[in-house]
Amino acid sequence: MVMFENRVMLWWLCGMMLLFSPPVSAATIKVQSDRNPVAMNESFRLTFEADGAVDGDPDFKVLEQAFEIMHQSQGTTMQIVNGQVSQSRQWTVVLMPKRSGRLVVPQVLFGKDKSQSLVIGVTEAAAPTTAASNTMLFIEVSAESSSEAGTAYVQSQVIYKARLFRAVNVANARLSEPVISDTDAVIEKLGEDREFETTRDGRRYVVLERSYAIFPQQSGRFTIAPLTFEGQVVNRTRGMFDVFEQGGPIQRVHSSEVTLDVKGVPAGEDPQQWLPAREVKLIEEWPAGVDLTQAVTAGEPLTWTLTLIADGLTAAQLPTLTPSMPDGVKAYPDQAKQLNDKKQETLIGVRQEKIALIPTQAGEYRLPAIEVPWWNSKSGQREVARLPARTLRVAAAAQSNSGAEIAGPVSEGQGMTALAPAAMMTSSLNDNDYTWRIASVLLGLGWLLTVIAWQVSRRAVDLKDVSGLQPQAVDFSAAKKMVRAACLGNDASAAKEALLGWGAVCWPTHPPGSLGKLAQRVSEPLRVEITGLNQRLYSRVTAMGAGGWDGAVMWEAFERELSQQKPESGSAQPLLAPMYL
């Protein structure tokens, strides 16, 4: 009876565990096509990617309803981001559409898991060409504007595609680059070459597709010269003993030339602000933890990051973003970063500017709105990318009593009290008392000796390495101000001494004696900047290079470190009032 009750209790516990145990999350399986749309008789590549373990092997038979499976493969990739290791699996399937139209790639089952669905547009096969019917090697080229009407504007993006069709194997192949000789233009290659299969006039070809972004710098008609392909035909029927035999004949084929009419800047548009693009975005970022609805402290810098992203423009075409600042706010813009992201079908230009803002006094300041007018090449209309105006509220920095005594203004009463001894001494000296004359001479000599000793001790402290100071000599607040002054002053040597002084305050029992040791005790952003500073100070190659050290990034990383790290127990507390810039 007891065993029966125990079994019942065990079954009940198992049931409760199954009932309340968290469900196992299914893996997310994404699917992506390398080309969309595709033409009939042209192959394309589908990639299935799982972000975790899947329940079982994929069943691709469901794809055979609308596609012919040409090839399958699988692999695993691993990424390490910020010390975190992630692993994903990919399955690649090469497909050939069985009919034209909008074909649906259905969900593929991976055991109990399933992939996403996808729609593939399939166009009719290209019309037979004389070149395709007469040769086994030929080139097709095309040039299209991003506008819906197909109109190409000056400085706008024109996508130029070249397709090499081959029905034979070739070696030592070379395809020439596009050349425009009758006008000025910027040409950028887009993405990686793509390879797929297609059928023309009953013959199967392997197609190599290469894309370029062309930006004509002048209006009028311009011509893209024919491309030239040259390669050696390989005979696949050679015997196993013909390895030293020379390859087949060299063949050379040419494409046709392409002519485009480029229009100038539309009437009413400012040529100085002409930005023809498919899409433009303007983004701003503030340091983590900064809330503009709350007041910031006077004298404390904060970084304002502005990023302009344009689809269909190079980064060199994008304008500067630094706005004019109101009185009371100093701006120190960093050198802009430019990036050209070359996709398969377009070029995306990115310009990023970092501006160090330092409010000098308390109050409310209005940061102006930022507007970037641009021409939408798809719709043929003028648009504006805009960031609204911001109100920056600044609170006065808190001052300690010791700071007020050192640098603060002296009230009328305080001035009278401070001058009282001097007035009494003057009054006494007016008497002809010989004793007071001797006393005044002795006091003067003592004061002179005190000044000389103070100057000597001050010079000794200035020449002394900051890393050797005791925690009582440099407090946390003063060390922070020293780092800030050195970074914003772009003084690499002073930054080294200030950082070591700050390290001595944070770790008073075991202060770091070098920048290398200090870098081992801080987190990644500041560690990278300290390592770079150390290399700059001690590397002969860097020291011989042109250009000064920019400390704005170092200060930003230092501020981020302060928000995450606290001084070691026993370090000195702030003694001086905050300094104003």
Residue, then its C-alpha position, 0 to 999 in steps of 0.5 A: m500500500v505504501m509503495f502504491e502511494n509513493r508511485v502515485m505521488l511520483w506520477w503526480l510530481c512528474g505531471m506537475m513538472l511537465l505542466f509548469s516547466p517552461p516550453v522549449s523555444a523553437a529555433t528561428i530559421k531565416v531564409q534569404s535569396d541572393r537574387n530577386p526577381v529572377a528570369m526563367n531558365e536562370s538559377f538562384r540561391l536560397t540560404f536558410e540560417a538557424d540561430g540555434a539547434v533545430d529539431g531535425d534535418p530539413d525536408f526540401k522536397v516541398l520546394e519541388q512544387a515550383f522549383e527544380i533543385m540543382h544543388q544542396s550544401q550546408g555549413t556552420t559559421m561562428q562569430i565572436v562579438n564583445g567576447q560572446v560566441s554565437q554559432s549558426r548553421q546555414w543550408t544553401v539550395v540552388l533552384m531553377p524556377k519551373r514557371s514565371g510569376r510570383l512563386v512562393v517559397p513555402q515553409v520548410l520543416f526542420g523536424k518540428d521547427k519550420s522556416q519562414s516563407l518567401v516570395i520570388g518574382v520570376t520574369e519571362a526568359a529573355a528574347p533570343t539574341t543573335a550573339a547567343s545563337n552564334t557563340m558560346l561566349f558573349i556579354e550583355v550590359s545595361a544601365e538604369s537610373s533609380s527614378e521611376a521614369g528612368t530619368a538620370y540626373v546629374q550626380s545621381q546614381v546610375i546602376y550599370k550591370a554587365r553579364l558574361f554568358r559562357a557555355v564553355n570553361v575558360a581560364n586566365a579570364r579578364l573582364s575590363e572595367p567600364v570607361i566613360s571618356d566623354t564626360d566626368a563621372v565617378i564609378e564604384k563597383l558594387g558588392e561581390d560578383r554573382e554567378f548563376e545558370t540560365t538557358r538561352d535558345g536551348r543552351r545552358y550558360v553559366v552567367l557572371e554578373r557584375s554591378y557598378a554605381i556610376f555618378p555622372q558629374q555633368s549633364g548631357r549625353f554620355t557613353i559607356a564604352p564597350l566592355t572586353f572579355e578575354g579568356q582561354v577556352v579549356n578543353r575538358t576532353r583532354g586525356m589524363f596524360d595531357v596535363f602539360e598540353q597548352g590550353g585552347p585558343i584565347q577568345r575575346v568578346h566585346s559588349s555593346e556601348v551604352t548611351l544615357d541622357v543626363k538631365g541637369v538640376p531641376a529649375g528652382e533647386d539650389p545647385q549647392q544643396w543638390l542631393p539626388a538620392r533614393e532615400v536620406k535619413l538623419i540620426e542623432e545619438w547622445p551618450a548613454g545615460v544622458d536625458l535631455t529632459q534633465a539638466v546637465t552640469a556646467g563644464e561637463p562635456l557631452t558628445w552629440t553624434l550626428t549621422l547622415i545616411a543616403d541611399g544612392l549617394t557616395a559619402a563624399q557627396l554628403p554635406t557637413l552637419t555641424p550647426s552653429m551653437p548659442d552663446g554659452v555652449k562651446a562646440y568642438p567637432d571631431q573629424a568626420k567619418q565617411l563610409n561607402d556601404k556597397k550593396q549588390e544593387t545600390l551604394i549607401g553613403v554614410r557621414q558621421e560627425k561627433i561634436a563635443l558640447i561644453p556648456t560654460q554656465a548655467g541656463e537654458y540653451r536652444l540647440p538649432a534644428i538641423e535640416v538637409p534638403w534632398w531630391n527624391s530620385k524615385s518620386g521626383q520631388r524635393e524632401v527634407a531630412r530634419l532633426p528638431a531643435r533641442t533645449l539644453r538645460v544646464a545647472a551650475a556645478a556644485q562648489s565646495n567651501s574649500g574651492a570657494e576660499i581658494a577661487g571664489p569672490v571675496s565679500e566686503g566683510q571678508g575683505m575688511t577682516a583680511l586687511a585688518p592685520a595689514a592696516m594695524m601693521t601700517s599704523s604701527l609702522n607709522d610710529n617711530d618705534y625702533t622695535w617695530r622696524i626690526a620686526s617688519v624687516l624680519l617678517g619681510l625676510g621670512w615672507l621672502l624665504t617662504v615664497i622662494a621655498w614655495q616656488v622650489s617645492r612647486r617646481a619639484v612637484d611639476l617635474k615629478d611623475v604624477s604616477g608617484l603622487q600619494p592619494q592625499a596629493v591628488d583627489f578623485s575630482a582633481a584627477k578627473k579634471m586633469v584628464r579632461a583638460a589634457c584630452l580636450g587640449n589634445d595634449a598626449s603627454a599630459a593625458k598620460e600623466a593625468l591618466l596615471g594620476w587618476g589610476a593612483v587615486c583609484w588604486p592607492t594600494h597598488p597604483p599602475g606604474s605604466l599605461g600598459k598596466l592601467a589598460q589592464r584594469v579598465s574596460e574595453p572602450l577605454r582600454v583601446e584608447i589607452t593602448g593607442l595613446n601608449q603606442r603613439l607616445y612610444s612608437r617611432v613610426t607613430a611619432m614620425g607621422a603627421g597630425g596631432w592627437d585627438g583626445a575627444v574619443m579618449w575623454e568619451a571613453f573615460e566618461r563611460e568608464l567612470s559611469q561603470q567603475k568606482p574608486e578603490s576603498g580608501s582613495a581620497q575624496p574630492l577636495l576641490a570645487p569643479m573647474y569651469l572651461 
